[in-house]
Amino acid sequence: MKFFRDFTVLAGGQTVSKLLGFLAFAWLARALDPVHYGAVEYIIGLAAMFTMIVEGGLDVVGTRRVAHRPTDLAPLSFQVFVARLLFALVCVPSFVIATTLTVHDTIPHGLVWLYALSLLAIPWRQLWLFQATGRMSVIANAEIIRMTVFSAIVWLAVRRSEDVLMVGWAEIAAVTTMALFYLILQHRNIVPVRFTGSIAGFGLLLREGVTVGSTSLVWALCQFTPLFLVASLVGGVETAWFAGAARITGSLVQFSNIYHFNLYPVVSRAHAQADGALGHILKRSLRVTAWGGTFVALVLTVFAVPLVRLTLGPKLVDAAPLLQILAWTIPVALWSGHSRWALAAAGAQTRVLASQIAGLVATLVSCLVLGKMFDGPGYAAGSLLGALTVWLVAHQFARRRQCAPPPFYLILRPLALAGAIILCVGYFALPLWQAVVAVGAYALAAPLLDRALLKDLAQLSV
C-alpha cells in the first residue's frame, strides 16, 4: 500500500497546488489583456526550460545513488547543491539574453529579470532528499505552500495589464518561501545544511547530471516548442489561445511526472534485482494508466468549451479546439513514462535523451508543416505527434535494453471506448447532462471490458 499511499499524498498536494494555480491564472486571464497574458505564459515556459537546466537531472541521479548506497546521502546533498548553484549562476544571464533575442517588444523586460532571478532559489530546494528518504508529504506540502503564496499575491496585486510585473514578484516570493521550507526540514530531519564538504567524484556527478538534465531539457523543449513557435511566427491573441490550452494540459501532465516520480524507486529496485518483477510492475501500471489517462483526455475533449470558459474566461474560449487535441498528450506522456523511467533505472540516460531528441525533431517539423496548414490546431497536432514519437522510440530502446516495456495492446480497449463516446456525443449533439452520462459510462464499463484492471490495480497497490 505504500506506493499508492505515497502517490495519494503527492497527487493530493499536486491537486491542491494545481487548483490554486488554475485559479491564479484564471484571474490573470481575466485581469490582463490577451497580449500580456500570452507574454506571461511565454516567459513562464522559457523559465521552465531554464529550471530544467539548473536542476541538471540531479534528482534522478541522487535518488538512484542513494537507493544503491544510502551512505552517500550526506556528501551528495552538498555536491548537488554546489552543482545547481553553478548552473543557476550561468542560467540567470542566459535567460535574459535568450528572452531578449527571441521575444517581441510587448513582453516587459522587468518581468524577464524577475523570472531570471527566481532561478537562484532552485539550488536550495533538494526535493530528491525527501524522495530518497520516503518523505513524500514534504514534497506535496512544499508545492501547496508555493502556489498559495503565488496565488495570494496575484489575487491581491494584479488588477489590470499595468500590474503585470507583480506576477514576477509573486514568483520570487513563492520560490523563496518554498526553498526556506525545504532547507528547514532538510536541516532538521535528514542532513544538516552545509556550505563545505567533499568534492570527491564531483566530476562524475556532473557528467551523470548533465546527461539526465539534457533529457529533461529536451522534454521541456518538446512541451514548449509549439508555444514558442506560435509566439514567434504568429503572435498576438493566438499565442494566448494556445497558451491557455497548454496551461490546462500542462498542469495535468505534471501528474504523469508525479506518478512516475513516485514509481521510480520501485522500478529502480526491481531492475536492480533482475528477477523478472520489473515487467510485471510496468505491465500492471500501463493497464491502470491506460484507462485512467484515456478518461482524463476524454473529459477534456468532450467538455473543452465549458472547461475553457470556466477556467480561462470567455476571452479565451477559442482555445477549446486546441485543448481537444492537446488533451491526448496527457495519456501519451503517462504511457511513455514507463519506458523512459525504466531506461533511467537501467542507467541508460543517453537512450532516454535520444528518444526525447527524436520527439523534439518530430514536434518541430510537424508544427512547422501543420501550423502553416491549420494554424493553431496544427501546432497542437504537432505537439501530439512529438509526444507519440518519444513513446515509440523510448519503447524500442527499452525493449533492446531488456527493460521489459509494457505492450501497446493494453491501450486499445480504452481508446476504442473513448473514441466511440466522442463520436456519439458529437454525432448526436448531446446536451451537457447526456454527455456527462456518456462519459460516466466509460468509468463503469472499464472493469467489465478489461477484467484484469481491478486485479492489477490491487496488486500495484501492494
N, C-alpha and C positions, 0 to 999 in steps of 0.2 A: 504493500500500500504506500510505501514511501515515495515511489515515483509520482503517483497521482496526488499524493499529499503535497509534495513539493511543487508539482505543476499547478495545482489548485491555488497554492499561495502565490506563485509567480503570476499566474493568469489573473487571479483576483486583483493583485496590485496593478497589473497592466491594464485591467479593465477600468479600474478607478482612475488611473492616470490618463488613459486614453479618453475617457469620458470627460475629464476636466479639460484635456487638450481640445476635444471636439467643441466643447462649449466656448473655450477661449477663441478658437479660430472661427467659430460661427459668429462670435461677437466681432472679430476683425473683418470678416466678410461683409458684415453689415455696416461697421463704422468706417472702413476705408473704402475708397472708390476702387473699382476692379483693377486699375493700373497699379495702384500702390499695393493692393492685396497680392497681385501677381509678383511684384517686386519682392515682397516679404517671403513668399514661397520660394522664389528663385534663390535668395540668399540662404534660406534655411536648407535648401537642397545642397547648395555648394558647401555649407558648413558641415552637413552630414558626411560629405566625402572627405573633408579635411579631418573630421573626427576619426574616421577610419584610419587615416594616415597616422595620427597621433597615437591611437590605441595600438597600432602596429601588430595586430594579431596576437598580442602577448597574453590575452585572456585564455585563448586556446592552448598556447604553449605552456603557460603556468599551470593550468588545470591538469594537463596531461602529465607534466613532470611530477607534480605532487601526487598524482594517482599512482605513479610508479615508485616514487621515493619521497615519502612525507617529510623527511628531514630537510628537504630543500626549501621548505616554506619560507623560513626567515630570510635567508640570503636572496631568494628570488623576489621577495617583496621590495627589497632595496633596489635590486638591479632593474626590475620592471619600472619602478618609479623614475630612476635616472634615465632609462631609455626613452620613456614617454616625455620627460621634461625636455630632452634634447630634440625630439621630434616636434614638440609644441613650439619651441623657440624658432625653429625653422619654418613652421607652418603659419605662424601669425603673419609675417610679412608676405609670405607666398599667397596667402588667402586674399590679402588686399590687392596684390598685383594681379592675380588671376581674375578677380572680380572687376577691377578697373579696365582690364583688357577685353573683357567679354560682355559686359552689360551696357545697357543704354543709359542715357543721362537721367532717365526717370527714377533710377534707383539711388536713394540717398547715400552719400559716402559715409556719413556718420553711422548709419546702420551697419554698413560693411565693417567699419572699425570695431564696433561693439561686438559683433558676432565673431570677428577675428580674435579679439581679446578673450572671449569666452572659452577659447580652446585651451587657455592656460590652466583651467580648472581640471582638465581631464587627467593629468598625471596623479592627482590626489585621490581619485576615486577608483580604487583597485577592487572592483566587484568580483574578480576571479578568486580573491582570497576567501570570500564568503561562499562562492560556488564550491570551491575545493573542500571547504570545511562543513558543507551542508547547511549553511545559514541562509536559505533562500528567502526567508521572511525579511531579512535586512534589505535585500535587493528590491523586493516588492515595495517595502516602505520607503526606500530612497526615491523610487520613481514617483510615488504619490507625493512626497514632500516637494520634489522638484516641480511637478506640474501644478501643485497647489500654489506655490509661490509665483510661478509664471502667470497662471490664470488670474490670480488675485490682482496682480499689478496691471495686467491687460484690462481687466474689467473696470478698475478704478481710474486708470490714467489714459486709456485710448478712447477718444470720443469722436475724432474726425481724422482725416488724412494727415493733417498737420502734426498729429501726435505719433507719427509712425516710428520715431526714434525711441519711444518708450517701449516698443517691442524688444529692441536690443537691450535696454536696461533691464527689462523683465527677464531676459535670458541670462544676463550676467548675474542677477540676484539669485535666480533659480539654480544655476550650476554651482555657484559658490556655496549656497546652503547645502546642496546635496554632497558636495565634496567634504564639507565640515562634518556632516553626518557620518560619512564613511570613515573619515580619519578618527573620529572619536571612538567608534565601535571597533575599528581595527586595533587601535591602541589598547583598548580595554579588554578585548575578548580573543584576539588572535595573536598578533605580534606587535611589539612596540614600534611606533613610527620613528625611524632613524634616518639621519641625513649622512651617515657614513656607513661603510660596510665593505665586504669583499667584492672585488670585480672579477674574480676567477671565473672563467667561462663566459664573460660578458659578450665577447665577440660571437660565440656560438649562439647565445640567446638572441642577439640582434639579427643574425642570419635567419634563424628559425622564425623570428617575429616578422621580419621583412617578407618572407615567403608567404606566411599566413596573412599578414596585413595586406599584401598585394592582392590576395584573393578577395579580402573584404572590400578593398578599394574598387576592384573591378566589379564586384557585386553591386556596390553603391552606384557605380557608373552605369551599370545596366538599368538600375531603377530610375536614375535621374537624367540619363541622356535624352529621352524623349522630351522631358520638360525643358532642358537646356536648348534643344533644337527648336521647340515651339517658341521659346522666348527670343531666340536669336534670329530665326528665319521668319516668324510670323509676328510675334509681339502683341501688344495691346491686350484687349479683353480676352482673346483666345488663350493667352497664357493663363489668365485667371480660371477659365473653364477647365483647362487641362490640369492645372494645379489643384483645383477643387476636387476633381475626381480622384486624382492621385493622392490627395490628402486622406481621403476616406480609405482607399485601398491600402495605402502605405501604412496607415495606422494598424490595419488588420493584419498586414503581412508580418508585423512585429510579433504577433502571436506564434507565427511559424518559427521565428528565431527563438522565442521563449521556449517553445515546445522542444526544439532540438537542443537548445542550451541545457535544458533540464535532462534530456535523454542522453546527452553526450557522455557523462561519466559512466552510465550503464553500458553504452556502446563501447567505450574505451576498455572497460574491464572485460566485456565479452570477447572483444578482439584479442586482448592480451591472453586470455585463457585458451583460445583456439580450440574449443570443444564443440563447435557447431551451434552454440547458443545464439551467436550473432544473427544468423539467417532467420531463426525463429522470431527473434525480437523485432527485426526490421519488417518481416512479413506481417506480423500482428499489428505493428504500428501503421504500416501503409493501409491495411484494411480499415482500421479505425479512422485514420485521417482521410481516406478516400471518401468515406461517407460524410464525415464532418466538414471537410474542406469544400466539397461539392455543395453541401447545404448552404454554407456561407455565400458562395458565389451565386447560387440560385436565388437567395433572398435579395441580394444586391441587384441582380438582373431584373427580377420581376418588379421590385419596388424602387427602381432607380429614381424615378421622378419625385415621388413624395419624400424619399430619403434626402435627396439633394435640396429640395425646398425646405425641409425641416432643419438640416444641419448647416447649410450654407446660405440659405435665404433665396428669395425669388430672383435676385440679380444674377445668380449663377445657375439657374435651372437648366441652361443649355449644356451644362456639364453632364447631364444624365446619360446621353448616348455613349459618351466616353466611359462613364462608370460601368455601363453594361458590358463593355469589352474588358476594361482593366480588372473587373471583379474576378476574372478567371486566372489572373496572375497569382491570386491568393492560394488556391489549392495547388497550383503548379509549383509554387515556391515551397509549400509544405511537403509535397511529394518528393521533389528533387533533393530536399534536405537529407533524406535517408542515405542517398549515395554520397552526397558531399561530406556529411559528417562522419560516415563510415571511412571514407578516404582519409579524413583528418585524423581519425583514431589510428589508422594504419601508418601515419606519418607521411602520407603521400600528398602533401600540400601542393606540390607542383602540378599534380593531376587536377586538383580542385581549381587551381589557378587557370590551367589550360581550358577547363570547361567554362569558367567564367569569361575568359577572353573570347571563346567561341560564341558565347551568348552576347557579349558586347558587340562583336562584329555583326552578328545577325540582327541585333537591335538597331544598330546604326544604319545598316544597309536597308533594312525593312522600313525604318522610319523615313529615310530619305525618299524611297520609292513610293511607299503607300501614303506618306504625308502629302506628297505632291499631288497624288491622285484623289485622295479622300479628305484632305485637311485633318482636323482633329481626330476623327475616328481612325484615320490611317496611322497616326502616331501611336494611338492606343493599341492598335493591332500589331504594330512593330514591337511594342513593349512585350506583348503576349508571346509573339514568336521568339523573341530573345529569351524569355523565361523557359519556353519549351526546349530551345536549343541547349541551354545549360543542363536541363534534366537529362536529355538524351545522351549528351556527351559524357556527363558525370556517371551515368548508369553504365556506359560501356567501359569507362576506366575502372569503376568499382568491380565490374564483372571480371576484368582481366587481372585485377589485384586480389581476386578471391575474397572480396569484402561482402559477398552474399547480398547484392542489391535485390530488393523485393520485385517480383514480376509485375509487368504492366497490366495484366488482365484484371487485377484487383480493382482497378478504377472503372472498368467498363459498365458494370451494373449501376453504380451511382450516376455516371454520366448519362446513361440511357434513360434512367428515370427522370433526371433533371431536365434533359432535353425534351422529353415528352410533356412535362409540366409547362415548360416555357412555350412550346408550340401551342399547347391547349389554351393557355392564358392569352397569348397573342392572337390566335386564330379566332377564338370566340369572344375576344374583347371583354373578358370577365371583369365585373366590378370589383372593387377593392376587397370586400368581405369574401367573395368567392375565390379570389386569388389567394387570400390568406388560408382558406380551407385547402386549396390545391397544394400550396407549399407545405402546409402542415401534414398533408397525406404522405409527403416524402419521408418525414421522420417516422411515421407509423409503419410505412411499408419497408423501411430499411432492414430491420431484423427478420422480416418474412422473406425477402428476396435474397438475403445473404445470411444463412443460418449460422455461419461461423462468427458473425460480427460480435454478438454478446459474449461468446466464449473467449474470443481474442481480447476483447475489452477487459474481461475479468482477469485473464492471465497476464495481460500487460500491467495490471494494477498490483500484482503480487510483488 
